[in-house]
Amino acid sequence: MRIFVLFCFLVAGVFAQQQQPTLAPSPRSANVGPEANSNENKAKKLLDQMIEALGGQAYMTLQDSYSEGRYGRFHNETMVGGASFNRYWEWPDKERFEVTKERDIATLFLGDRVYEITYRGGKELDPQKDDSVRLGIIRRHYALDRVLRQWLNEPGTLLLDEGPTLADNKMTERVTVINSKNEAVSILISPDTHLPVSKRFSLRDPQTADKDEEEEIYDNWRMVQGVNTPYSTVVMHNGQIVRQQYYSAVSYNTHPPAEYFTPKLIVHNKK
């Protein structure tokens, strides 16, 4: 079951929860002076161009999506597992991932709560006991959609233009978004298409206190219902590929049934 828990953390990077679906306003700057304002204005301009390239208001006002395809799981750069998938997402914080042909086994996200769904019912997973669940919740918090739709609208958010840098062997413009909790995400944007090439953030391992670097790389963009969609996504952990997924079909605003997001918890007989 951990395989599709791990997978859902990947796709959640593209379609995650959102608030106030409007284009990014200019946040408060941490510094004063023309140089700081100029840097922030350039960062905001790059983000505005990226949002427009993603689809503008069509992208920012998505209510739900359905997607299907295949994913692979890697260890030491070698594929160790994979499967086809069907995925449902509903704004702001509901996601369901099905990974069997019968579609009776799934992982369900409801906010920061995660459930394992089988033909017997649902069982809540404990992030304190399962590190993959804990990491999945964290990665959802740093998802691209959440950064663009929530962080940019929060008071105290800072924007930094960090200049040109390489991402996936491509020259990009790097913009870092820092929220009021001092959490930071760097988005590397193509100067040609204005689309995101990758997204990076770091976190601390609670056991070792080591700094882990997370990166998502986006490719094979296609326009779907006015929304630019990456049909290929690769997840890197400390410079090594850990997951990869490919879409074969995507549709938006399909309004999935409410029962798709119901955990139907297992009731155990105490005897």
Protein Blocks (a to p, Z undefined) as FASTA:
>chain_A
ZZmmmmmmmmmmmmccdehiadddddddfbgcjklmmmmmmmmmmmmmmmmmnnpjmmmm
cfbdcddddddddeehiafbdcddddddddfkbccddfbfklpaccddehjaccdddfkb
ccdddfklmmklmmmmmmmmmpmklmmmmmmmpghiacddebjadeehiacdddddddfk
opacdddddfklopafbdcdddddfklopacddddddehiaceehiacdfbdcddeehia
fbdcddfbdcehklpafklmcgkpadddfZZ
